[in-house]
Amino acid sequence: MAAAESSRLRAVRPQRAARVPRAERSERRRHYWAVLLLSLCLVGVVLLHVWLRLQVVRLGYALSTTSKLQSQLEQERRELTVELATLTSPDRLEAMARKRLGLVTPEKGQVIVLP
């Protein structure tokens, strides 16, 4: 009876696969590492590409903001140049001197020229 059970157990037990030769295992391992290394390189390149695109977008926004600021500052400079020219014009200064300070053109004898 023991012999019948042992033969039945042998029949149920799965057959072991034939051992893969060492050279073939080594070749599979090398192939596995090559695929893994290539995959990591590909992921690295994709991440680098995404990072560079993000930098381009970020710098584009910064450039746009800086250009707007430059335009505003140029406009303000033009306005201030016109205002300076207006405020320092001789005709305006003479009119202000006559109106506010009551100054008049000097008569003969009032001006003394120093040597």
Summary of the structure (lengths in Angstrom):
residues: 115
radius of gyration: 47.1
end to end distance: 147.9
largest distance: 153.4
contacts: 185
relative contact order: 0.03
helix: 77%
strand: 0%
